[in-house]
Amino acid sequence: MHPSSFPRRARTLSLLVMCLVVLGVLSVPPTLAATKPATAAAQTDIRIGLDPTAVPIVTGDDGVDVVGSISNDSDTAIDDGTVHVALSGALLDTPGAVSTWEAGRSEAKPETVASVSVGAIAPGAVRQFRVKIAAARIPWKYQLAALPMTLRLTEGRTVTSASTRSFARTTLQMQRGAVDSPLNIGWVIPLTLPADPALFGPSGPDRDQAWARAIGPGSRIDQLITGLADQPVTWLIDPILLDPPAAADDNVPAGTIDDPATSTDTSVGSDQARRDDASPTPSATASSTPSAGPSTTPSATSSPTSPPTSSPTSPPTSPPAASADPSPSTSASATTSSGEPDPSESTPTSDPTDPPPADPIPSNTVETLTAELLTKLRGLPSDQTIWWSGYDDPDVLTLLQRDPALLQRDLRRPLPPALRALSTQRAVWPQGEVGAGDVRRIAGAWTSAGQATPIVVLPRRAAEDPSAPVTGSVRKVAGTGGVVLYHEDLSATVSSAGGDPGLRAAKFLASSIAIYQQAPGSDRSLTVAVPRQATTSPAAIKATIGAIRSSAWIFDLAGSAMNGTDPKARPTALLPAPARGPAYPPVAASALSPELIDRLGRQRRRVNTLGTILVDSGDVVDARHRALDVIGSTRWRGHPGALQIVSRTQSDSLRAILGKVSVNPSTVNFFADSGRLAITIVNDLNRDVHDVVLRLQPRKYLLRIGSQPAPLDLPANSRIAVRSEVEAISPGRVQVDAQLTNADGAPIGDPNEVTQLEINVRPTSTWIYWVLGIVGGLVLIFGLWRSLRQGPRRTTLDPTSTKATPPDAIVATAPSRIGQLDPDDESPTTKAPPPDER
């Protein structure tokens, strides 16, 4: 064979193979090719689960009903659905066996023991099912056990991988007879604010709506309190929920004035009425015109966090002095801040057919929400306990390392009487790996702040090996109010996001049975803690807890049994380092950076400076310090961007507040060797200021400041003119830096920013002679011009006459004009002829 034929045969064989491959691909039916992806998508969108109120537990010889539901969230219908229940006889007698089964790594082979047809299920529909497992189909009969069980939904009655539309692993619990020493389980539910910067922004709709989302009706906190009303849980509550910090407003609240008509009324209703009538008092100023009407007065009970209801520069909103009712009870609440009548104060003469106006969000929305939440907490059942965290739920481990002073401020703030009436127990749940040394430091921080030692909530890994048998979750530890160890795996089972509540409850029950089997007959306890920012719905948590408490081998751990004062709590020493294991909840990195701590120091100094010049500044300074310290909260872990927004908002508001006490920039012409320079000082704050010092510094040696002005006192919302002795040195334009400070020299406002005054200096020693010379020259030139224009002087008498000149003779330099002679003088006047005519 010729060698050149080999390449041609190779190319022909390759083309033949390619054609066969293409024909084989084209011959595959489209439905078969798409079967597997479609099935995977369908299983994702079609969910099968258990009813959390009826988790299957075998208690006798009558078998058991498996009750659940199917949710078809796909875009295709199920034509003929069938639910199959399969069981295995393999015991899940250890926590590891339960985890292995749930993860799909178990060798157990469940077999179908019961089926039920559910018919057609349309897209978006939910179908309930109930299937009976006969007692004869249950593999074994145990006193207390958990068996592997699966739920499968198929299209039709045949069980194949192609017909399966949804699949779930779960367990079947079996409890026959009494349990000698059931497990005692306690529940810790934290109530804290979310990482929402709008909660700490300026007053207005955004802040009101943020607080409504956080603690108002329908919020997660509201749903938890309402949904778990019949469960013996322990609430770990941040006091800030009921005692919010001040809003980041750009002005201070108006000062309070006692109202004799209401000063003796201490009822809540009267306080609310006075808050509704609150409005700031415009102050008369040196440069403003008198007000057209009487000024309004603020409420005696206005909160330092409440914004003023009207602008200090707005027109007076109270009725004029000629009103028929000059009673002081008439307030600005009858008008809006823009001067328009308030819709809520409509008169009986209004047209009843007019549509009611939209109700604006009241300025005391946050106060109303906190009052409603306090009422709910007062109505908690007796088997529920309240623990208070430090103010703002401080991130204790981070603050101990980076800003111990901030931690001390958070812990030093006492509970208001209304909160102490509910509970005096304090607790702390630190985030991160906590060892014995950390616990001692945390307890020491509380005691050094003058507080009682708190209960410390820690993961179980902090005290014992997670693989060791469970003993007790409440320990007595020296220097603390007790240590509560929560079980991380069980807490994750209850609180994990997504999934079916019934399946979670079944897994929890199987795990609790496995824990019991580690040491049957021993008196032991477990604690479950829901994470602060858990995304599991309150309804799902309620359903899971309710299903767990319905079992006969679980009792409640509540009340005094949840702290170290319980006699059953045994003394223990914490390990120097937590045992290895996955942390739950996952610990996010702290967002409190050194830059934020430095900024906090600058902000606090600005607040302190404001306090030195503000009249009655105690409430403002305390409220602003609290508002700044929110950056140390645990809520910001994992949310650095939100924390940056909060810090910048506080900086902007403080800058705006201090900027309201300022020097009015201006350009001044100073035409003198020395004198007094007038400078305008403005106070746009809602309160009086005192001991404000003005310092002037020229940038060129063209002007010398003789003496600095004396310290100033300015009424609220006013401006005054201050005069300073200055001396001109040389002519020219000079910028004068004007800066306001307090009596100690601390700048009011940004220390790197000053107000500049433009001074045009023209001392008289240099320019007055030029001016006089120019004026004299102009007078001389004007006189010469008139002389040349009018000609030589002429007399009205004949110069050759020998008669005596009359006393009333008139000497004129020009022809007489109308009105220049006395019209009543009838004596003749002789006009001398020109010389050339004589």
C-alpha positions in Angstrom: 0.0 0.0 0.0 1.3 3.4 -0.9 2.3 5.4 2.2 0.3 8.5 1.1 -3.0 6.5 1.6 -2.6 6.4 5.4 -3.4 10.1 6.1 -6.5 9.9 3.9 -7.8 6.8 5.8 -7.1 8.4 9.2 -9.1 11.5 8.1 -12.0 9.3 6.8 -12.1 7.3 10.1 -12.2 10.5 12.2 -15.1 11.9 10.2 -17.0 8.7 10.6 -16.5 8.7 14.4 -17.7 12.3 14.6 -20.8 11.6 12.6 -21.7 8.7 14.9 -21.3 10.8 18.0 -23.5 13.6 16.6 -26.2 11.1 15.6 -26.0 9.5 19.1 -26.5 12.9 20.8 -29.4 13.9 18.5 -31.1 10.5 19.1 -31.4 11.1 22.9 -35.1 12.1 23.8 -35.3 15.7 25.0 -37.5 14.6 28.0 -34.9 12.1 29.1 -32.0 14.5 28.8 -33.8 17.0 31.0 -35.1 14.6 33.6 -32.3 14.9 36.1 -32.0 18.7 36.2 -35.7 19.1 36.3 -35.9 16.7 39.3 -33.2 18.5 41.2 -35.0 21.8 40.6 -38.3 20.4 41.7 -36.8 19.0 44.9 -35.5 22.4 45.7 -38.8 24.2 45.2 -41.1 21.4 46.6 -40.7 21.0 50.4 -42.0 18.3 52.6 -42.0 18.6 56.4 -43.6 17.7 59.7 -46.3 19.5 61.7 -44.3 20.9 64.7 -47.4 20.6 66.9 -47.6 16.8 66.2 -44.0 15.5 66.0 -44.4 11.7 65.8 -43.7 10.0 69.1 -44.6 6.3 69.7 -46.1 5.9 73.2 -48.1 2.6 73.0 -49.1 -0.3 70.8 -51.4 1.6 68.5 -48.8 2.8 66.1 -48.3 6.5 65.3 -49.6 9.1 62.9 -47.1 11.1 60.8 -48.6 14.5 60.1 -47.0 17.0 57.8 -47.4 19.3 54.8 -46.1 19.7 51.2 -45.4 23.2 49.9 -45.2 23.4 46.1 -43.2 26.5 45.4 -42.2 25.4 41.9 -43.9 26.5 38.6 -45.1 23.0 37.7 -48.0 21.1 39.2 -47.9 17.7 40.9 -50.5 15.6 39.1 -50.6 12.5 41.4 -48.6 12.9 44.6 -47.9 10.2 47.0 -46.1 10.4 50.4 -44.0 7.5 51.5 -42.7 7.0 55.1 -39.7 4.7 55.6 -38.2 3.4 58.8 -35.0 1.8 59.9 -34.3 -0.3 63.0 -30.9 1.2 63.6 -30.8 3.1 66.9 -29.6 6.7 67.0 -28.3 6.2 70.6 -25.5 8.8 70.5 -25.3 12.5 69.5 -22.8 11.5 66.9 -25.2 8.9 65.4 -27.9 11.5 65.1 -25.5 14.0 63.4 -24.3 11.3 61.0 -27.9 10.3 60.0 -28.9 13.9 59.5 -25.9 14.6 57.3 -26.7 11.6 55.1 -23.6 9.6 56.0 -25.3 6.8 57.9 -25.4 3.2 56.7 -29.1 2.8 57.8 -31.4 1.6 55.0 -35.0 2.7 55.9 -37.8 0.7 54.3 -41.2 2.0 53.3 -43.7 1.2 56.1 -46.7 3.5 55.0 -47.9 5.5 52.1 -50.7 7.9 51.4 -52.0 9.6 48.2 -52.2 13.4 48.3 -53.5 13.9 44.7 -52.7 16.9 42.6 -50.9 20.0 44.1 -51.0 23.2 42.0 -48.0 25.6 41.9 -47.9 27.7 45.0 -50.3 25.4 46.9 -49.8 23.8 50.3 -51.2 20.3 51.0 -51.5 18.7 54.4 -51.1 14.9 54.8 -51.5 12.3 57.5 -50.2 8.8 57.2 -50.6 6.0 59.7 -47.7 3.7 60.7 -49.1 0.5 62.1 -47.6 -0.8 65.2 -46.6 -4.0 63.4 -44.5 -2.0 60.9 -42.4 -0.4 63.7 -39.2 -2.5 63.8 -38.6 -2.6 67.6 -40.2 -1.6 70.9 -37.9 0.5 73.1 -38.6 2.4 76.3 -36.8 5.4 75.0 -35.2 5.6 71.5 -35.0 7.4 68.2 -35.1 5.7 64.8 -34.1 6.9 61.4 -37.1 7.9 59.3 -37.5 9.4 55.8 -40.3 11.3 54.1 -40.6 11.1 50.3 -43.0 12.6 47.8 -43.3 10.9 44.4 -45.2 11.5 41.2 -47.4 8.4 41.2 -47.0 5.4 43.6 -43.7 4.1 42.3 -40.6 5.0 44.4 -37.8 5.8 42.0 -35.2 8.5 41.8 -37.0 9.8 38.7 -40.4 10.0 40.3 -39.2 11.6 43.6 -40.2 15.3 43.9 -39.1 15.9 47.5 -37.2 14.1 50.2 -36.4 14.7 53.9 -34.5 12.9 56.6 -36.0 12.9 60.1 -36.5 10.7 63.1 -39.2 8.7 64.9 -39.1 9.0 68.7 -40.3 6.2 70.9 -41.1 6.6 74.6 -42.8 3.7 76.3 -43.1 4.1 80.1 -41.9 6.7 82.6 -38.5 8.3 82.6 -36.8 8.4 86.0 -34.6 11.5 85.6 -35.7 13.6 82.7 -33.5 16.3 81.2 -34.1 19.8 82.5 -33.9 22.3 79.7 -33.8 26.1 80.0 -34.3 28.7 77.3 -32.4 32.0 77.0 -33.9 34.4 74.5 -32.0 37.7 74.0 -33.9 40.9 73.1 -31.5 43.4 71.6 -31.6 46.1 68.9 -30.6 45.2 65.3 -27.6 46.8 63.6 -29.7 49.6 62.0 -28.0 53.0 61.9 -31.4 54.8 61.6 -32.1 53.9 65.2 -29.4 56.3 66.3 -30.0 59.0 63.7 -31.7 62.4 64.0 -35.3 62.9 65.0 -37.8 62.4 62.3 -39.7 59.8 60.3 -36.7 57.6 59.6 -35.7 57.2 63.3 -39.4 56.7 64.3 -39.9 54.0 61.6 -36.6 52.3 62.6 -37.7 52.0 66.2 -41.2 50.8 65.1 -39.5 48.1 63.1 -37.3 47.1 66.0 -39.7 47.1 69.0 -43.1 48.1 67.6 -46.2 46.0 66.8 -45.3 43.2 64.4 -41.5 43.5 65.1 -39.4 40.5 65.8 -39.2 41.4 69.5 -43.0 41.9 69.7 -43.5 38.5 68.0 -41.1 36.7 70.3 -42.8 38.1 73.5 -46.3 37.4 72.2 -45.5 33.9 70.7 -43.5 32.6 73.7 -46.0 33.9 76.3 -46.8 30.4 77.4 -43.2 29.1 77.4 -41.0 29.3 80.5 -38.1 31.2 78.9 -35.5 33.6 80.3 -35.3 36.9 78.6 -31.8 38.6 78.3 -32.8 42.2 77.6 -30.8 45.2 76.7 -32.1 48.1 78.8 -31.6 50.5 75.8 -34.9 49.0 74.4 -36.8 50.8 77.1 -34.4 53.7 77.7 -33.2 54.8 74.3 -30.3 57.2 73.7 -30.8 60.8 72.5 -31.3 61.4 68.8 -28.4 62.8 66.8 -30.1 66.2 66.3 -28.3 69.3 65.2 -29.6 71.3 68.1 -30.1 70.9 71.8 -33.6 70.6 73.4 -35.1 73.7 74.8 -34.8 74.2 78.5 -37.6 73.2 80.8 -39.8 75.6 82.7 -42.0 74.5 85.6 -45.7 75.0 84.8 -47.6 75.8 88.1 -50.8 74.5 86.6 -49.4 71.0 86.1 -46.3 70.8 88.4 -48.3 68.8 91.1 -49.8 66.3 88.6 -47.6 63.3 88.3 -49.9 61.0 86.4 -48.7 59.5 83.1 -51.6 61.0 81.2 -50.7 64.5 82.4 -47.0 63.9 81.5 -48.1 62.9 78.0 -50.3 65.9 77.7 -47.5 68.2 78.7 -45.2 66.6 76.1 -47.8 67.1 73.4 -48.0 70.8 74.3 -44.2 71.3 74.4 -42.7 74.0 72.1 -39.5 76.1 72.3 -39.4 79.6 73.6 -38.0 82.2 71.0 -35.7 84.6 72.8 -35.6 88.3 72.1 -32.3 89.4 70.5 -30.4 92.6 70.3 -30.7 92.7 66.6 -34.2 91.3 66.0 -37.5 93.1 66.0 -40.1 92.6 68.7 -42.3 89.5 68.3 -45.8 90.0 67.0 -47.3 87.8 69.6 -46.5 86.1 72.9 -43.9 83.5 73.0 -44.7 79.9 73.7 -43.2 77.9 76.6 -41.7 74.4 76.6 -43.1 71.6 78.6 -41.9 70.9 82.1 -41.5 67.3 81.2 -40.0 67.4 77.8 -37.4 64.7 77.2 -33.9 65.7 76.3 -34.2 63.3 73.4 -37.3 64.9 72.0 -36.8 67.5 69.2 -38.3 70.9 69.4 -41.7 71.1 67.8 -41.0 74.4 66.0 -38.0 76.2 64.7 -36.6 79.0 66.8 -36.6 81.3 63.8 -40.1 80.5 62.7 -43.0 83.0 63.2 -44.8 82.8 66.5 -47.5 80.2 66.4 -49.4 81.2 69.5 -52.5 83.5 69.2 -51.9 87.3 69.3 -52.3 89.3 72.4 -55.7 90.5 71.4 -57.0 87.0 71.5 -60.2 86.4 73.5 -58.5 83.7 75.5 -55.1 84.9 76.7 -54.8 81.9 79.0 -51.2 80.5 79.2 -52.6 77.1 78.6 -52.9 78.0 74.9 -49.8 76.5 73.4 -48.1 76.0 70.0 -49.7 72.5 69.8 -52.6 74.2 68.0 -50.4 75.0 65.1 -47.7 73.3 63.1 -44.1 74.4 63.0 -44.8 76.2 59.7 -47.5 78.4 61.3 -50.5 76.5 59.7 -53.4 75.2 61.8 -52.9 71.7 63.1 -55.4 69.3 61.4 -56.0 67.6 64.7 -57.3 70.8 66.3 -60.1 71.3 63.8 -63.0 73.5 65.0 -66.7 72.4 65.1 -67.4 74.8 62.2 -65.3 72.7 59.7 -67.1 71.0 56.9 -67.9 67.4 58.1 -67.7 66.2 54.5 -64.1 67.1 54.1 -61.8 64.0 54.2 -59.8 63.7 57.4 -56.2 64.8 57.0 -53.4 62.3 57.3 -52.1 62.0 60.8 -48.4 62.9 61.0 -46.0 60.8 62.9 -45.9 62.2 66.4 -42.7 63.6 67.8 -42.8 61.2 70.7 -43.1 58.0 68.7 -40.1 56.4 70.3 -41.4 57.3 73.8 -44.7 55.7 72.9 -43.1 52.5 71.6 -40.9 52.1 74.7 -43.9 52.6 77.0 -45.9 50.0 75.1 -42.9 47.5 75.4 -42.6 48.2 79.1 -46.3 47.4 79.5 -45.8 44.0 77.7 -42.9 43.1 79.9 -44.9 43.9 83.0 -47.5 41.4 81.7 -45.1 38.5 81.4 -46.2 35.3 83.2 -44.7 34.3 86.5 -42.6 31.4 85.0 -40.7 33.8 82.8 -37.5 35.5 84.0 -35.8 38.8 83.0 -32.1 39.3 83.0 -30.7 42.8 82.1 -27.5 43.1 80.1 -25.2 46.1 80.4 -26.5 49.2 78.7 -26.3 48.8 75.0 -25.3 45.2 75.3 -21.6 46.0 75.4 -19.0 43.9 73.5 -17.1 43.1 76.7 -14.2 41.2 75.3 -13.4 43.9 72.7 -13.9 46.7 75.1 -11.7 45.1 77.7 -8.9 45.1 75.2 -9.5 48.4 73.3 -11.5 50.8 75.5 -12.1 49.7 79.1 -13.3 53.2 80.0 -16.3 52.8 77.6 -17.1 49.4 79.1 -17.1 51.0 82.6 -19.5 53.7 81.4 -21.9 51.1 80.0 -21.8 49.0 83.2 -22.0 52.0 85.6 -25.3 53.2 84.3 -28.0 52.1 86.8 -31.3 50.7 85.8 -34.2 53.1 86.0 -36.8 52.4 88.7 -39.3 51.1 86.2 -36.8 48.4 85.0 -35.6 47.5 88.5 -39.2 46.8 89.4 -39.2 44.1 86.8 -35.9 42.5 87.8 -32.5 43.3 89.3 -30.6 40.4 87.9 -27.8 41.3 85.5 -26.2 39.0 82.9 -23.6 39.2 80.2 -23.2 37.0 77.1 -19.7 37.7 75.7 -18.9 37.0 72.1 -15.8 35.1 71.2 -13.6 32.4 72.8 -13.9 32.9 76.6 -11.5 31.3 79.1 -11.3 31.4 82.8 -9.1 34.5 82.8 -11.7 36.3 80.6 -14.5 35.4 83.0 -12.5 36.9 85.9 -11.9 40.1 84.0 -15.5 40.4 83.0 -16.7 39.9 86.5 -14.1 42.4 87.8 -15.3 45.0 85.3 -18.9 44.7 86.7 -17.8 44.9 90.4 -15.4 47.8 89.7 -18.4 49.7 88.1 -20.3 49.3 91.4 -22.6 46.6 90.1 -23.4 43.2 91.5 -21.6 40.2 89.9 -23.5 39.1 86.8 -24.6 35.8 85.4 -22.2 34.8 82.6 -23.7 33.0 79.6 -21.1 30.8 77.8 -21.0 27.9 75.4 -20.6 24.5 76.9 -17.1 24.2 75.4 -15.9 26.8 77.8 -16.2 24.4 80.7 -16.1 20.8 79.4 -15.4 18.7 76.4 -18.4 18.7 74.1 -18.1 15.0 73.5 -18.3 14.2 77.2 -21.7 13.3 78.8 -23.8 16.3 79.8 -23.9 17.0 83.5 -25.4 20.4 84.4 -25.7 23.6 82.5 -25.6 25.9 85.6 -22.4 26.3 87.6 -21.2 28.2 90.6 -18.0 30.1 89.7 -16.2 32.4 92.2 -16.6 36.1 91.4 -19.7 35.6 89.3 -23.4 35.4 89.8 -23.2 32.0 88.2 -22.3 30.6 84.8 -24.9 29.2 82.4 -23.5 26.9 79.7 -25.6 26.6 76.6 -25.5 23.6 74.3 -24.2 24.8 71.0 -25.5 21.9 68.9 -29.0 22.0 70.3 -29.1 25.8 70.1 -28.2 25.6 66.4 -30.9 23.1 65.9 -33.6 25.4 67.3 -32.3 28.6 65.8 -30.8 27.7 62.4 -32.2 29.8 59.6 -34.5 28.0 57.0 -35.7 24.5 57.2 -38.9 23.1 58.6 -39.8 23.7 62.3 -41.2 20.2 62.6 -38.1 18.6 61.2 -35.9 20.7 63.6 -38.1 19.7 66.5 -37.7 16.0 65.6 -33.9 16.4 65.4 -33.8 18.1 68.7 -35.9 15.3 70.3 -33.6 12.7 68.8 -30.5 14.5 70.1 -32.0 14.9 73.6 -32.8 11.1 73.7 -29.2 10.4 72.7 -27.9 12.7 75.5 -30.2 11.0 78.0 -28.8 7.6 77.0 -25.3 8.8 77.9 -26.1 8.7 81.6 -29.6 7.4 82.3 -31.0 8.1 85.7 -28.6 11.1 86.4 -30.0 14.5 87.3 -28.8 16.7 84.4 -29.7 20.0 82.7 -29.3 21.7 79.4 -29.6 25.3 78.3 -30.5 26.5 74.8 -29.7 30.0 73.7 -31.1 31.7 70.7 -28.5 34.1 69.0 -29.0 37.8 69.2 -29.4 38.3 65.5 -31.1 35.0 64.6 -33.1 35.0 61.4 -35.4 32.2 62.4 -38.9 33.4 62.5 -40.5 33.8 66.0 -43.3 31.5 64.9 -40.8 28.7 64.0 -39.0 29.1 67.4 -42.4 29.0 69.2 -43.4 25.8 67.3 -40.1 24.1 67.9 -40.0 24.9 71.7 -43.6 23.8 72.0 -43.0 20.5 70.3 -39.9 19.9 72.5 -41.7 20.6 75.8 -44.5 18.2 74.9 -42.2 15.2 75.3 -42.2 13.2 78.5 -38.4 13.0 79.0 -37.9 16.8 79.1 -38.7 19.1 82.0 -38.4 22.8 82.3 -35.4 24.6 83.9 -36.6 28.1 84.8 -36.6 30.7 87.6 -33.9 30.5 90.2 -32.7 27.2 88.7 -31.2 29.3 85.9 -28.5 31.0 88.0 -25.7 30.1 90.3 -27.8 30.7 93.5 -29.7 27.5 93.0 -28.5 24.9 95.6 -28.3 22.3 92.8 -25.7 24.3 90.9 -22.3 22.7 91.5 -19.0 24.6 91.9 -16.7 24.4 89.0 -13.6 26.0 87.5 -13.6 27.1 83.9 -11.0 25.8 81.6 -8.2 28.2 80.7 -9.1 27.9 77.0 -12.3 26.7 75.4 -12.3 23.2 74.0 -12.1 22.7 70.3 -15.3 22.7 68.3 -17.5 24.8 66.0 -18.7 27.9 67.7 -22.4 28.7 67.7 -23.4 31.3 66.9 -20.5 32.0 64.6 -18.4 34.8 66.0 -18.0 37.8 63.6 -15.1 40.2 63.8 -15.4 43.3 66.0 -16.2 46.5 64.1 -14.8 48.7 66.8 -11.5 50.0 65.2 -8.9 52.2 66.7 -9.9 54.9 64.4 -13.5 54.8 65.8 -12.2 54.9 69.3 -10.1 58.0 68.6 -13.1 59.6 67.0 -15.1 58.8 70.1 -12.6 60.7 72.2 -12.8 63.8 70.0 -16.6 63.6 70.1 -16.7 63.4 73.9 -14.4 66.4 74.2 -16.7 68.4 72.0 -19.7 67.4 74.2 -17.7 68.4 77.3 -16.9 71.8 75.7 -20.6 72.3 74.9 -21.4 71.5 78.6 -19.1 74.3 79.8 -21.0 77.0 77.9 -24.6 75.7 77.9 -27.0 76.8 80.6 -28.5 73.8 82.5 -26.3 71.4 80.4 -26.4 68.3 82.6 -29.2 66.5 80.8 -27.7 67.4 77.4 -24.2 66.2 78.2 -25.4 62.9 79.8 -27.7 62.2 76.8 -25.0 63.0 74.2 -22.4 60.8 76.0 -24.8 57.9 76.0 -25.6 58.4 72.3 -21.9 58.3 71.5 -21.2 55.2 73.5 -23.5 53.0 71.4 -20.5 52.3 69.2 -19.3 49.7 71.8 -22.3 47.4 71.4 -22.1 43.8 70.4 -24.7 44.4 67.7 -22.0 45.9 65.4 -20.0 42.7 65.1 -20.0 41.9 61.4 -21.5 45.3 60.5 -18.5 47.7 60.2 -20.3 49.8 57.6 -23.3 50.4 59.8 -21.1 51.4 62.7 -19.2 53.9 60.5 -22.5 55.6 59.6 -23.5 55.9 63.2 -20.2 57.4 64.2 -20.2 59.9 61.3 -23.8 60.9 62.0 -22.9 61.7 65.6 -19.9 63.7 64.4 -22.0 65.7 62.0 -24.6 66.5 64.6 -22.1 67.7 67.2 -20.3 69.8 64.6 -23.7 71.4 63.7 -24.6 72.0 67.3 -21.3 73.8 68.2 -21.5 75.6 64.9 -24.6 77.4 66.0 -22.5 79.5 68.4 -20.4 81.4 65.9 -19.0 84.6 64.7 -20.8 86.2 61.8 -18.3 86.7 59.0 -18.2 90.3 57.6 -16.1 92.9 55.8 -15.4 96.1 57.8 -14.0 99.5 56.7 -11.9 100.9 59.6 -11.2 104.6 58.9 -9.5 105.7 62.1 -6.2 105.5 63.9 -7.9 103.6 66.8 -11.4 102.8 67.8 -13.9 100.0 68.5 -14.5 97.2 66.0 -18.0 95.8 66.0 -18.4 92.0 65.6 -21.6 90.0 65.6 -21.9 86.8 67.7 -24.7 84.4 66.9 -26.3 81.8 69.2 -28.8 79.7 67.3 -29.0 77.1 70.1 -32.3 76.5 71.9 -30.7 77.3 75.2 -28.7 80.2 76.7 -25.0 80.1 76.7 -22.5 81.7 79.1 -18.8 82.5 79.4 -18.2 82.5 75.6 -14.8 84.0 74.9 -14.0 85.7 71.6 -10.4 85.8 70.5 -9.3 88.0 67.6 -5.9 87.5 65.8 -4.9 89.6 62.8 -3.0 87.7 60.1 -0.9 90.8 59.2 0.6 93.5 61.4 -1.7 96.1 59.9 -4.1 96.1 62.9 -3.4 95.6 66.6 -6.0 94.3 69.0 -5.9 96.5 72.0 -8.0 94.3 74.4 -9.9 91.1 73.8 -13.7 91.3 74.5 -15.0 90.2 77.9 -16.7 86.8 78.2 -20.2 86.8 76.7 -23.6 85.6 77.7 -26.0 85.0 74.9 -29.8 84.2 75.2 -31.2 81.3 73.2 -31.7 82.0 69.5 -30.1 85.5 69.6 -27.3 87.6 68.3 -25.4 90.4 69.8 -22.8 92.9 68.6 -19.5 92.9 70.5 -17.0 95.8 70.3 -13.3 95.4 70.6 -10.6 98.1 71.0 -8.3 98.1 68.0 -5.5 100.3 66.7 -4.5 100.8 63.0 -0.9 100.4 62.3 -0.7 100.7 58.5 -3.2 100.9 55.6 -4.2 97.8 53.8 -6.6 94.8 53.9 -6.1 92.3 56.7 -7.8 89.1 57.6 -8.6 88.7 61.3 -9.1 85.2 62.7 -12.1 85.2 65.1 -12.5 82.1 67.3 -14.8 81.3 70.1 -13.7 79.3 73.1 -14.9 78.5 76.6 -13.5 80.0 79.7 -10.7 77.4 79.7 -9.7 78.1 76.2 -11.2 75.0 74.5 -12.4 75.9 71.0 -16.1 75.9 70.4 -16.4 73.9 67.2 -13.6 72.6 65.1 -10.2 73.7 66.5 -8.8 73.8 63.0 -11.4 76.2 61.6 -11.8 79.9 62.4 -14.0 82.6 61.1 -12.3 85.3 59.1 -13.2 89.0 59.2 -12.0 91.1 56.3 -10.8 94.5 57.6 -10.1 97.5 55.3 -7.6 99.5 57.4 -7.2 103.2 56.6 -5.6 105.2 59.5 -6.2 108.9 59.6 -2.5 109.8 60.1 -1.8 109.0 56.5 -4.9 109.7 54.5 -6.6 112.6 56.2 -4.1 115.1 54.8 -4.5 113.8 51.3 -8.2 114.1 51.7 -8.0 117.7 53.0 -5.6 118.7 50.2 -7.8 117.2 47.6 -10.9 118.9 49.0 -9.1 122.3 49.2 -7.8 122.0 45.6 -11.3 121.2 44.4 -12.7 124.3 46.2 -10.0 126.5 44.6 -10.6 125.1 41.2 -14.4 125.5 41.6 -14.0 129.1 42.6 -11.7 130.0 39.7 -14.1 128.3 37.3 -17.0 130.4 38.6 -15.0 133.6 38.4 -14.0 133.0 34.9 -17.5 132.0 33.9 -19.3 135.0 35.5 -16.9 137.8 34.5 -15.7 140.9 36.6 -17.8 142.3 39.5 -20.2 145.1 38.6 -21.9 147.6 40.8 -25.5 148.8 40.5 -24.6 152.5 41.3 -22.9 155.1 39.0 -19.2 155.2 40.1 -19.1 158.9 39.0 -21.9 160.0 41.3 -20.9 162.2 44.3 -23.8 161.1 46.3 -23.4 158.9 49.3 -23.9 155.3 48.8 -27.2 154.1 50.3 -27.0 151.5 53.1 -29.1 149.1 51.1 -27.1 149.4 48.0 -26.9 146.0 46.2 -23.6 144.7 44.8 -24.2 141.9 42.3 -21.8 139.7 40.4 -24.4 138.7 37.8 -27.7 139.8 36.6 -30.3 139.5 39.2 -32.3 136.2 39.3 -35.9 135.6 40.2 -36.3 135.2 43.9 -32.9 136.9 44.7 -34.5 140.3 45.5 -37.1 141.0 48.1 -40.4 141.2 46.3 -41.8 143.6 48.9 -39.0 146.1 48.2 -40.6 148.8 46.0 -37.5 151.2 45.8 -36.0 151.5 42.3 -32.8 149.6 41.5 -30.5 151.2 39.0 -28.6 148.8 36.8 -25.3 150.3 35.7 -24.6 150.2 32.0 -21.6 148.5 30.7 -18.5 150.7 30.5 -18.5 150.8 26.7 -22.1 152.3 26.8 -21.3 155.2 29.1 
